[in-house]
Amino acid sequence: MTIAARYAEFAAREAYGVSPQYARLSSAVSGDETLLALLGTLPPAKTQPNLLFGVVRLLGGPVDDPDAFHDFTVTNWPAVEAEIRDRATQTNEAGRCAVLLPVLAALPQPLALLEVGASAGLCLYPDRYGYRYGDHLLGGGEPVLECTLTGAAPPSARPEVVWRAGLDLNPLDVTDPADVGWLDALIWPEHTHRRARLRAAVAVVSAEPPLLVRGDLVDDLPALVARAPAGATLVVFHTSVLYQVPEPRRTAFVELVRDLPGRWIANEDPGVLRHGTLPTPPGPALHNVLALDGRPLAWTRGHGQAMTWFG
Ligand SMILES: C[S@@+](CC[C@H](N)C(=O)[O-])C[C@H]1O[C@@H](n2cnc3c(N)ncnc32)[C@H](O)[C@@H]1O
């Protein structure tokens, strides 16, 4: 896919109806020869819309006006480029716990959670957040994660978690304001609810930070699995990670995780983690597929705001 097509697709399938500012911006970048030429000097993995927009926001640039965005990015390209080369998108969305919860709650309890590509580890606390599935409330306190659930009954209880650990190439630290600042910059501009959710989830996680290990999801996973306690259901899970993992490492990861002890939950783009025949998705927006032990169960929206069960 060309860089222009990537930005056009992001506008049409990811940002459309979810972030009007990013939809407008991404569409403008897809036809901006100057910006496309600058992006063309970067490795393909660094040309992601979310990464460029997050870096410009981090540097204090405008994302509400495509012309102002163009001027800022061109004028400040050395700084923008340095940040892009140094960083990766590490959006950590606690809201994704709402789509994991129906599967986690149905497994034999208690659970030992191991998240691959954990970022700051916010998705390792599904037992601590509140949930609202339509009229159905679960748990208390903040944040309350809202999810439109279709095709299944909401879970009746939160899971019991006795161990939690994360593995990431670059773990972020919720107690470091610079890391939280990067997580904030990655949240789409109009999403004040997600910003509030980030603050609330950071408060929960800061009170008892998880074990986060720096490492690769193929090379370092078996050693972390070996640290999980006996007497709990080990759940290795990942959400919105594999698009960052090039082949053949992605296949190596799937082969590895399939043979590990415990259960495996994936919440990934079906173009990245393939599942054979799937039902028609609920709409044109980008959907992930939630799968347990390789068996697809539901379509899910990117930030955990909706899920459609079909399994
Ligand atoms: C988009 S973030 C998603 C974070 C979290 N799973 C969530 O859903 O909120 C993807 C994370 O995967 C990590 N990652 C990418 N490739 C990896 C690899 N080969 N091994 C371990 N972590 C990786 C990145 O550093 C990043 O923190």
PDBQT file of the ligand as one rigid body, heavy atoms in Angstrom, charges set to zero:
ROOT
HETATM    1  C1  LIG A 401      -0.644  -0.239  19.888  1.00  0.00    +0.000 C 
HETATM    2  S1  LIG A 401       0.169  -0.769  21.354  1.00  0.00    +0.000 S 
HETATM    3  C2  LIG A 401      -1.129  -1.671  22.146  1.00  0.00    +0.000 C 
HETATM    4  C3  LIG A 401      -0.979  -1.692  23.645  1.00  0.00    +0.000 C 
HETATM    5  C4  LIG A 401      -2.005  -2.527  24.394  1.00  0.00    +0.000 C 
HETATM    6  N1  LIG A 401      -1.963  -3.904  23.951  1.00  0.00    +0.000 N 
HETATM    7  C5  LIG A 401      -3.394  -1.982  24.254  1.00  0.00    +0.000 C 
HETATM    8  O1  LIG A 401      -4.194  -2.599  23.525  1.00  0.00    +0.000 OA
HETATM    9  O2  LIG A 401      -3.734  -0.971  24.846  1.00  0.00    +0.000 OA
HETATM   10  C6  LIG A 401       1.245  -2.047  20.751  1.00  0.00    +0.000 C 
HETATM   11  C7  LIG A 401       2.366  -2.404  21.726  1.00  0.00    +0.000 C 
HETATM   12  O3  LIG A 401       3.047  -3.561  21.222  1.00  0.00    +0.000 OA
HETATM   13  C8  LIG A 401       4.424  -3.414  21.488  1.00  0.00    +0.000 C 
HETATM   14  N2  LIG A 401       5.186  -4.278  20.584  1.00  0.00    +0.000 N 
HETATM   15  C9  LIG A 401       5.324  -4.164  19.243  1.00  0.00    +0.000 A 
HETATM   16  N3  LIG A 401       6.107  -5.146  18.755  1.00  0.00    +0.000 NA
HETATM   17  C10 LIG A 401       6.492  -5.916  19.811  1.00  0.00    +0.000 A 
HETATM   18  C11 LIG A 401       7.319  -7.073  19.963  1.00  0.00    +0.000 A 
HETATM   19  N4  LIG A 401       7.929  -7.625  18.905  1.00  0.00    +0.000 N 
HETATM   20  N5  LIG A 401       7.479  -7.589  21.193  1.00  0.00    +0.000 NA
HETATM   21  C12 LIG A 401       6.874  -7.013  22.280  1.00  0.00    +0.000 A 
HETATM   22  N6  LIG A 401       6.098  -5.908  22.195  1.00  0.00    +0.000 NA
HETATM   23  C13 LIG A 401       5.897  -5.362  20.986  1.00  0.00    +0.000 A 
HETATM   24  C14 LIG A 401       4.680  -1.920  21.278  1.00  0.00    +0.000 C 
HETATM   25  O4  LIG A 401       5.887  -1.499  21.924  1.00  0.00    +0.000 OA
HETATM   26  C15 LIG A 401       3.419  -1.309  21.881  1.00  0.00    +0.000 C 
HETATM   27  O5  LIG A 401       3.603  -0.968  23.230  1.00  0.00    +0.000 OA
ENDROOT
TORSDOF 0
